[in-house]
């Protein structure tokens, strides 16, 4: 059943959902495929449509994916502690970041319970590629993934774009049979019905603070 949302409401209330995922309500494969069917209408580079999607609903495979996700998170936290880390430091004393951390940890602890895990992939490897090629490759999967998340939201489901497992992308490829040398994983998306559907727009900086008309030095 579709929610009664205007286009503007859909765009402003499709959030990254972690703590409000319903782990106990089954998600029919037909619903996921329906949302993907809409996502496949997204624009993509040269209309090549190189996307392939791995959908995981088998409990044993979900558990193995969750274990790799947890190992990747541990590696990520170790890298954050490194003095040489290039990852931006986060002020965890900030209330908003504290809530985000709690949300991320909640999903980490419950990833194995998520009804469906979705991993989009695209052809090729952006490693070392020129900015033009990298932008083309990512620009050919990002619209489809966002369309997928919008389609989920319109049907009372939610997700979150997670990338932590990419610390161990090769291991995930081996687990799921993805040809690592020829395909790139864009992320890992937990998919579930949401606990309630009353999501609100997030706090964001005013548009006047983030736009530059004609020149970077101009607002």
C-alpha positions, 0 to 999 in steps of 0.5 A: 500500500502506498503512503499518501505523500506529496513529492516534496514530502517524499523527498524531505522525509526519506531518512536513513533509518536504523533504529526504526527498522522492524526486524520482526516483520517479513518483507516479501521479495515481490515488494523489494523487486517492485521497488527495484523495478522503479529504481531501474528507471533512473538515469545512468551514464550512456544508458549502459545500465551496468548495475547488478543487485545482490539481495540477501534474505537467507538467515545464514547468509545474512548472519555471515554478512553481518559478521563481516560488517562487524569486522569492518566496523572494528577495523574502521574504529582502529583506523580512527584511532590511528594518528595517521588516519585521514578520516575526519575526526568526529566530535562525539560529545555533540548531542546529534553525533551521540544520537547518530553513534547510538543509531549506528551501533544499534544497527551493527548489533542487529544487522543479522535480524534485518529481513533483506540486505541489498548490495548494489554493484556496478561494472568496473573498478574506480580505483586509480581512475581519472575523476571523469571516469570515477564520477561517471561510474558513481553517477550511474548507480547513485540515482538508482539507489536513491530511487530505490530508497524513495520507493521503499519510503513510499511503501512504508519501508526504510533503509540506510546507505551504509558503507562500512563493509567496504573495508572488507569489500573483497571478503564480501565479494567472496562470500556473495560470489561477486566478481571482485576484479570486475565489479564494485559494491556501492554499499550495503542497504538494510531493508525493512518495514519501519516502526511508524511512518511519521518521519520528518524533514531533518535539520539542515543549513540554510541554502544561502550558506551552501550555494555559490552563484557563478564564483566560489567567493560569491553567495 
